[in-house]
């Protein structure tokens, strides 16, 4: 069943990724149509078309490679300045490439569509059209976080017992090896000896009442206690009173999980409680995730060697390593394959991961690099600055910015992106990120 739920989780998360991409493209499509720009294609994916349908003047479809999507608007590139017979008078190593791209752009423009081209719209309208895609991802991320925090709730330390360990094992041993069976000389845990069971909720410890959201207080109380200690649990609506003989053991430090300390121990793990939050928490979490994701994006270039080593040299994959489409889909499968966890945890991890993907799409697409959306926003901003400056100085309109001159950068970026995506896919398959340790 674990394999089945893993496959189901991968499929569900993959569909979520496709919806996120389509939602992004819908932002471009809706604003382009709003401003009267003709849109012949609305596609999710790249490469060969798997399915498509034409409605009005637009063909909607899904392509074979799910690494993104696009909305094809006519007239993305303006005519070359000083053109002669369709070719620019300028020369250079990339001039033929730029002229061919302009010629291809003109093929979509029928005589009756001359005034419906992207480049003919004012700069602010082009900025709105290109920003609308990433902004839709931000809206989706906010919506997902709202459902997660205001609907499902935020995980807090709970007081319900998840597991009862059979025997006493030091934390340093448990962290370095899988303990499937108790060692011969290992004593039973105090919780097992006291008859505590998974599902019991602790309502009193050492004579002190424990509320449902006071799991951390319960943990702290256990660590400072010693010897026989009364404990009351709620078991299927019936209160059961017993005593646990608390012993000292090597356990993880609350402040630093990489360190261990000697403290009171009974041998139970606790399930989290989920407390619904308000809009303020949603805004705070979104802001925090944007900052963390932005920092992670700036570190991608320096992590390329480590990803390459993980993919081809067998090097250890770091927990904060970048992941691609394959990696995040696999993590989605792992989430659903977990056993003995509350449904809120599965839903929270799913929604949180999908929200993180949408925040990444929001920030990545704003990078001022063609063919990303930011690569069209920056020329529009520059054109607006030039036109407003010329108007203020009483000079003629300088005309549109020649965005085709950025095409060499776009081709280089696409090659680098495809290469890095391939390396990420291989690393995610042969050496995946240890999401659950």
N, C-alpha and C positions, 0 to 999 in steps of 0.2 A: 504493500500500500504506500510505503514511503516513496518508491520510484514513481508510482502513479501520481501522487500529489505533487511531487517535484515537477513532473511534466505539465500537470495542470497549472501549477504556479508560474512556470516559464511561459506557457501559452497566454495566461491572463495578463501577465506583466508586459509581454510583447504586444498584445492588443492595446494596453495602456500607452505604450510608447507610440504606436501608430496613431492613436487618438490625439496624443500630445502634438505630434507632427502636423496632423490634419488641422487641429485647432490653431496652430501657429500660422499655417497657410491661409486659414479662413480670415485672419486679421488682414493679411495683404489683399486677399480677394475682395473682401467687403469694402475696404476703403478705396481700392482701385476702382471698383464699380461705382462707388459713391461719387468719385471725382471724374467719372466719365471715361476712364481708361479701358480699352478693350482687353479682355483676358481670354485668349483661346484655350489655355490648358490650366487645370488644377490637378496636380499629381502628388501622390504620396509615394516616395521612393525614387530610385533612379534605375536606368537600364531598360530592359525589355518590359513592355506593358503586359501585365497579367490580366487585368480587367479594366474596362473603361465604358463609359456611357456618355453620350452627348446630349446636353440640355441647352437649348438656345444656341448661343455662339461659343459655349465653353464645353470642352471635353473634360470629364472628371474620371480619374482612374487611379489604379494602384500598380506600381512597378516592382520589379523583382528584387532590387537591392534596397532594404529598408534603412538606409543611412541618412535619411532626410526627406526632403520634398521640395516642390517648387510651384510657384504660380507664374506662368509665362504671360507677361504683359507685352504688348507690341510697342516698338519704338523705345527700347530701353537706352539705346545709344543715340546721341544727336549726330547730325551730319558732320563730317570732318571740316574744320575751318579751311577755306581756300581750296576746296576740292575741284578737280578737273576730270570729267568723264567718270565720276564715281570713285576716283582714286585721289588720295591726298598728294599735294605737291611736296610734302615733307618726305624725307628719306631716313632710314635707320634700320637696325637689325630686326626690329619688331613691327615696322610700319606695315608690312604685308599682312601680318597677323591682325593688326587693328583694322585695316581696310576690309579684310575678309569678314571680320566680326560685324562691322557696320553694314556690309552688303547683306549678310545673313539677317540682321535685324530689320533691314528694309523689306525683305521678302514677305514678311507678315503684314505689311502695311498696304492695304488696298486704297485706291484713290478716295473712296468715301470715308476711309478711316484716318485720313491725314491729321485731323484735329483730335484724335483719340489716343495719341501716342504718349507714353510715359514722360519722355523728355520735354514735351511741350507744356506740361503742367508747371505751375510756379514752384519754386524750391520748397516752400513750406508744405505744399500738398505732397510732394515726393517724400519729404521727411516723414510726414504722417503715415503714408503708405508703407514705407520701409520699417518704421518703428512699430507699426501695428502688430506685426508678426511676433517679435519678442515680447511685446506688451501683453499679448494674449497668453503667452506662457507664464508671465508673472501673475496674470489674473487667475489662471488655472492653479498655480501653486498656492495662491492665497485661498482659493476655494477649497483645495485639498486640505490645507492646514486648518481651515475653519471647521471642516467636517471632522478632522482628526481631533482637534483640541476642544471644540465646543460641542461636538456630537458624541464621539467615542470617549474623549477625556484624556487627560495627561497622566502617565503612570506615576504613582507615588508609592512609597514603601507601604506594603500591606501587611496584614497580620494573619493571613490564611496560609497554612502549611502546604507547600508544593510537594516536597519530597522529604522523607526521613531516611537518613543514612544508616546503614546497618552496623558499621563499625567505625572506630576512630582512626582516621588517617591524617597525618600532618598536611597542611596546605602546600608545603614545598614538594611533597611527594605527589599529591593529587595534580599539581600544576605541570609536572614533568613526565608523568606517565598515566595511562588510563588504568584505573583500578576497577576491573570488572568483577573480581571476587575479593572478599575480605582476606587479608593475610591470616595465617593460622594463629598468630599470637596477638591479633588485633582485638581489643575488647569491644563489646557492643556500645553504641552511642547511648548517652543518657536518655535521649528522646525515644529510642527503640526500647530501652529498658523500662521506660515509664508508660509504654503503650500508646504513644502519640501516633496519629495516622495522617496521611495526606488528606487534605480537605478540612481538617480541624482548624477553627479560627480561635486564636488566643484572645481571651477577653480579660484575663487577669494574670499577672505575673508578680510573684513575691508580695502578694497582698495589694498590688496596685492595679487599678482598672486600666485596660488598654483599649483605646478606640481603634476603629478600622483603619484609619489613615496614620497610625502611629507606629508603623513598622520599624522605622529607624530608632525610635525610643525603645522599642522592644529589643532590638539588636544590641543597643548600648547597655540596656539593663542586664542582658544575658552575659555580656562580656565582663562586667564588674562584679557579677555574682559568683558564689562559690558554695559547694556542698548542697545538701538537700534543700530544694526551693519549691514552694507550692505553686502550681500552675492550674488555671481553669481554662478549658477550651469549650467552644460551641461545636458540637458534633451532630449535624442534621437536626438542629433545633433543640438538642438536649445538652445541658451544661454538665461537663464531666470534670471532676476535680481529681488531680493526681499530684505527684511530686517527682521532680527531676533532680538527679544528683549531678550538679554541674561540675565539670572538671576543667582543668587548664589544658589547652591545646594550641598548636601553631595554626593561626588563622590569618586571612588577608587583612591588611591595614585598611580601615575605612577611607583614609585620605589618599593613599597611594596603593593601588592594587598590585603593584610589582613588589611591594614589601610585605613581610609577614611579621606578626607580633604574637606574643603569648597572652592569651586571654581566656575568659570563660567560654565554654563550648557545650552545646547540647546535641548538635548534629541534625539541624533542619534547614531547608531553604524555604523562603517565603514567596508567595505569589504577590505581584503588584496589585494595588487598587487603582482604579481609573476615575479621576475627579474631573468633571467638566469645567472648562476655563471660559473666560470672557474674551471679547474682541481685543482687549489690550494685550493679552498673552499671545494671540495670533500675530499681531503687529510686531511684538518683540521677537518672536521666534522667526518670522520672515526676515526681519532686519538682520538678525544674527546669522541666519543661513546665507543671506546674500553676501555678508562680509566674509564668512568662512569659504564660500564657493569662489568668490573673487580671489581670495588669497591662494586657493588651490589651483585656480587657472593660471595665475602668474608663475606658479612653480612647475607647471607641466614640462617646459623645456628642460629643466634640470633633472627631471625624473625619467626622461627618455632612455638614458643608458641603463637605469635599473629595470625598466620594463623590458628592454631588449635582453638583458641578462636573464630575467625571469622566463622569457619566452624561449630562448635558444641555448642558454648556458646553464640552466638548472639552478640559478641563484634563487634565494629565498624571496618571496613576494611580500612586500611591506603591506601592512593593513591599510595604510592611507594611499596606496598606489592608485593611479587612474584606472578606470574600468571603461569598457566600451559597451556596445549594444549587447554582445554576448554575455559579458560579465554581469550587467545589471539584470538581464533576464534570468540568468542562473541564480542570482541572489533572490530574485522573486520566487523561484522554485524552491530554494532552501527555506524561505520564510514559511511557505505553505506546508512544507514537509515536516515542520517541527511537531513534536509530539508532547502531549501533556502540558499545553500552554493555553491560557485563556484566549478566546476569540478576539478580544480587544487587542492583544499583542500582535496577532497576525495582521489584523486590519491596520493597526497603527504603523507597523513596519512597512506594509505595502504602500499606504498612502504617503508616509514620510519619504520613502524612497522615490516614489513617482513625483512628489513635490520637489525633491532635490534635483531630479532630472530636468524638470521644467525651469527651475532657477538656473541651472547650468545652460539650458538652451537660451534663456533670456540674456544672460551675460555674454555667452560666447558669440551670439549673433550680433551683439553691439560692438564687437571689436572692429576697428576701422580698417578691415582687410577685405578686399573683394575675393570671392563672391559672397561673403557674408553680408547681412543687411547693413551693418555699419559701413561697409565699403561703398554703399550708395548714399548713405546719410551724409558722410563727410563731404563728397563733392557737392551735394545740394547746399550744405551749409556754406562752403567756400563760394559757390556761385551767388548765394544771397549776399554774402559780405561784399563781393566784387560789385554786384549791381547796386547795392545801397551806397557803397563808397562812390561809384561813378555818378550816381544821381546827386549825391550831396556835393560833388565837385563840379557838377554841370557837364559831365563828360558823356559820350554816347554809351549806350548799353553794350557791355563787353560780350554779351551772348552767353550761351550755355557753356559750362565747363566740359572739356573733352574727357568724359569718363572712360573712353576707350583706351586712354593712355595707361590706365591701371590694369589692363588685361594681362600683361606679362606677370604682374604680381599675383593675379588671380590664378593663372596656370601653375605657377610655382606652389602657391598655397594648396591647390587641389592635389597636386602630386604628393606634397608633404602630408596632407591630411589623409589621403588614401593609404600611403605607406604606414603612417602611425596607426591608423585604424586596423590595418592588417596585423601589425605587430601586437596591438592590444587584443585582437580577437584570438590570436595564437596563445598569448599569455593567459587570457581568460579561460582557455580550454585546457592547456597543459599544466598551468600553474596558477589556479584561481586565487583571488584575494580571500583570505580566511575570515569571512564575514562573521561567523559564529565561533571564531577562535579555533 
